[in-house]
Amino acid sequence: MPTPKPIYIGQTPQLLVDNHVIEYVNFVTRVMHTPVKHPDNPIVKTDKPWEITSYFRTNTWNVHWDERESIYKLWYEDMGWDYDEFMRLERSGEGRKEEEVAAIASYDTSIDNRLLYAQSEDGITWTKPELDYRTVDGRKTNICFGNKEDGRIHACTILKDPFEDDDSQRYKAIYWNAFTGLEDSRISAAYSADGRSWTRYVKPFTIGQMSDRQLGDVIILTADEQTGMYHLDTRARAMQEPPMSPKHARVPGWGPAHFPHDPWRMAKRRVFSSTSYDITKWPVLSEMLVPDDTDDVLDDEFYGLVRFRMGDLWLGLMPIFHRTYNTVDLHLLHSRDGFRWDRVNRGVPFIATSADGWDRFMAETCSQPIFLDDEIRIYYAGSDLHHDWWMFGEPEGLDVPEARPGWNGGQTGLGVATLRPEGFVSLTTDAREGVMGTHTVIGTGTTLVVNAACADKGFMAVELTDADDNVVPGYERSSCDTFTGDSTTHVVSWEGRPELPANVVANGIKARFYSRYCDLYSFKIA
């Protein structure tokens, strides 16, 4: 069997989410760590008189840290939905086609989507400043985008653009833009200096040769600073409109039937992707993440994807919609190229809904994590409402509390959950001593730094070998200063000496991590 080429890692932390640097393990398991939800969640919720239907979902909000102003910024959608008017129109049948359960005309007449702004010094306690953009009942509001001139703003994704030299365009937005109703919606883009005041781009937004509403209502815009490109992870228009025979059985619920193993009739929510150097002009979308008919229990659907780089790999957060139970939870993915993805602990949520409380039916995100020195913050949307029972359950006649006439409970809100730095996944040992041996790696640093946590009676010791598995003299396991603590930046040493053997590191080195009752999150040569 040929000897694998050394893996160049430079000084990049090696997260152990996949097997890229792992040659072998024994009595070692991989553990996905669940973020700790903040005790004050939800940290943002409806509390202003002009907030009619604050709508924190996969597609409707973003959090960014603004280093110039030293504040966190939040944008979120208010649907402005007059549900009583919607139901009046539904009962009267005005504008409803015979086959429609929830009439588009009823929806269009009763909704007023707009974008709102909030800010925070610590990312936990938020204020909603009164802006000059739009008043309600003669009072200033925190509405920053969406009026008669700019149209309705729905499914708005916001990017703090790392590539932009023009200070007036530091923030970018892509969104559904409607002036009369859903049928005339188009995709628009806008820019802002500070995120409080927005200007629409004059040039049209295009995907391939199309310039109408060519995207679905989940749009997530991110930037890849390694390539200088923008990523658009989204839905394709009409992806849930498969060919149907008039002889097929139908039920009154919202949404089409699914045909297992028939890709030409794929009707599930799934993720499409495109890359571009211009946020208003994109190549055609490519289908990237599709539910599996065997593994995803027939009805699971992929709601969206927010991607981010961690070292030399991609991680992704993907909400999965459990359509029959009408709930959503959040799952962790990883990729080496940003296009072919695998799930971590398939079937197990990264952030789950709670047994009871404000996020008991939905937990999802569309915003990249915020990386601090001492923690990773994952902002997420939660709800004690089901996905759509509260919207369309009453006209469907569902026998659930949210669908009963006069019901007025539940809302969506914003929460936050935290992890230790690089703490998404660990290689973990228990009562038996375990070992993980790496492939040959080439680093550019002089010390071996580990992010690890040992429990009571736990330890870690490291042994170094050359590419041919010969132990490097002086770097035996017996010479290693055993680690028994909890540190994100522990420097491994051998008899008090932290320096690595320079000649071996330059040609390629292997590490053997021995441990018991220990979580190893990452290592690097730094």
C-alpha angles and dihedrals in degrees: 000000000000118000111253116244115255115267113236109223102160105188095322116131112247109223110200096223092119136019097259097121098023118105097174144343135197124192090355126124133189116241127193109213120221117226115244111245116229114252092228095057128170089053092176124035141144109299107136125087092235093053101096102164111000103200117203105175139134091283108035116066146035138195122207135172111231106208093189094058095029092229139112115243128206131190120189138169128246110198092205087212118176096204094181090057090046091054092045089056091045093052092046092047092225110167094357123139114221095250096045122103097183107030118224089216091056091049095047093050095050104042136083110178114197138162121244131196134217134170140198139188095212103024092243107070111051135194127200106216119210108243133194096238103089135004129205119202089349094306129115115245140191090251105128103173135021127066140128092291098044097034129223117325115215134165092007118183118195129201129190094218114226092188099053118109095180107087091205089065103043091125124051130192136192118190150149107272121197130173102178107007150318093291093062095043118132134181113257135179130212140180138212140183095218108006093252099087122038136198123195118232112247095215116079124256110244138189107194105314095335124100103170126084095312098153131072122236098273110077121167119181121193137162128231107213092191093062102022090235134126121233123212115195108183149119128281119238114258092011088137097052106091124172108274131192115229086226093062118104117258134199128197097248124115113266142034131285122266122231109204116228093003105113092183089064098041105147102164126114108263140160126266124185143199136173129212146159090223120056092209097050121053137170116243116291122263121212105243113163121033127172115250115236092219103038098036099058096243097278107049113115132192109239102189145309134241111193132196137168123249110184108306098344139064125243123194137194113213125183112217118208114215095205101192094049090037094227136125132209134174127253134192123234135181135201139175096207104027094245107063108060137187127193122238109232093355110228095018117103120235089207111019130195113261124251090241134357143056096329100038097122106029135028116168144136142208098176128089116245119263111237116213128176093256104028148010115241118209112191112203140177119239136183143186086207124087118244098267109342089098090053105040105010096094097052088045091051096237116175097229129111094250091056097053118108113261095018108148109171138109134040143189122256145168123263136173133217128186141215133186113261110289086000102139097106137004138192101236136197130194137187094329117067111252136194136207118195120197131217116250109290133187117213134179099215134085103229138048111238122191134191103211143142125206121200124214108309089010128132145169130209128176132211124192128214136176122249090278093055095254110147111243109239110251092020099078121134089249090058095050118108099237116239117219103161142079117261139146091207109032113160110216115226138186115217088337095312115118098176116108121226100268097205093052095044091053092054097039134285137207127211128207113203111201117188150149127204089000140131116212110194102172146333136205141179102236 
